[in-house]
Amino acid sequence: MASATLRNLRISPRKVRPLLALVRGKHVADALAVLNFTPRAGSKPLMKLINSAIANAIDREKADVDKLVVVTLTADSGPTMRRFRARAMGRATRIKKRSTHVHVELAQKAKQAK
């Protein structure tokens, strides 16, 4: 089982998780095709992450790319930067700039005919 991790992605986990649901359980080629045509900010970093996991599978396990399937795909919260914005009457409110850690695991499975 090959894996790759993307740390400190400057997008909220709440915005990344719907993309993960689109890709989870699919063959690698199908997952990359879905992400390529999805107009969300997190789709490009996820494509790079899956390509990195594919390269790890080929390099370390001599895996066949046609049989690789996205088994596990999780988005956990990373560090939060806290900033302040000036408000009326001398007050300030906190702004949370959230980040995400994304982890992907690929495994080999036989590709079924459609």
N, C-alpha and C positions, 0 to 999 in steps of 0.2 A: 504494500500500500504506500503510494507516494503522497507527499504532502508539501504544502507551501503556506507561508504566513505573510500577510500584509499588515504591518503595524503602523499606527498613527495616521490612518487615512483621515483627512480633515473634512469628513462628511459625517453627519449624525448617524448612529446605528439604525435609528428609526427610518431613515431614508434609504438605507442600503438593504435592509431585510426583505422588502418586496422583490428586489432584483434576485436575491438568493433563492427565493421561492420559485421564481421562473426557471432557474437553472438546476436546482437540486434534483438528483436522480436521472439526469439525462446523459447521453453519450457526449463526449468532449466536443466533437464537431458540431453537434446540435446546440450545445450550450454556448459555444463561441458565436454561432450564427444568430442565436437569440439576442445575445448581448450586443452584437454588432449593429443590430437594427433597433435597439431600444434607446430612445432619446432621453436617458437619465444621466445625471452627472457621475454616478458611481459605476456605470457600465464599462468605461475604458479601463479604470484601475482593476476591475474584476477580470476583464479579458487578459490583462497583463499577468495577474495572479494565476489564472488557469494555465496560461502558456508557460509560466514558470514551473508549475506543478507537473506539466507534461514533460518539460525538459528534465526535471528531477527524476521522473519515472523512467525516461529513456536512458539517462546517464547511470542511475544507481541500480535499477532493477531490470534493465534491458526489456522494457515492456513494449507491447505492440500498441501503437497509437489508436488503431481502429477499434480496439477492445476496451479502451479506458472509459470509465464511467465516473461521474461526480457522485461520490458516496456521501461525504459529509461536507457541509458548507455552513459555517456559523459566523455571526457578527456579534462581537462583544464590545462593550464600551471601553474606550481608551481614556487617556487623561483629558480632563476638561480645563480649557483656559478660561479664566474669569476676567472679564473686562467690565468697565463701568461707563454708563452713558449719563450725561448731564440731563437733569429734568428740571421742571419748574420749581421756583422758590428755593433754589440752592440744594435741592435733593439730587440723589443719584440712584440709578437702578442697575442691578447686576445683569450682565449679558453672559450666557454660558456658550462658549464655542466648543462643541463636543467633537470628539474624534472616535475612530473605530479601529478595532483589531479584527481582521477577517482571516479565517483559517479554512483551507480546503484540503480534502483528502480524495485521492483518485484510486480506483481499484480496477483490476482487469475482469471483465465479464464478456461472455460471448455475445456478439451482436446478433439480434434476432431479425429475421426477414419481416418486412412490413406487409 
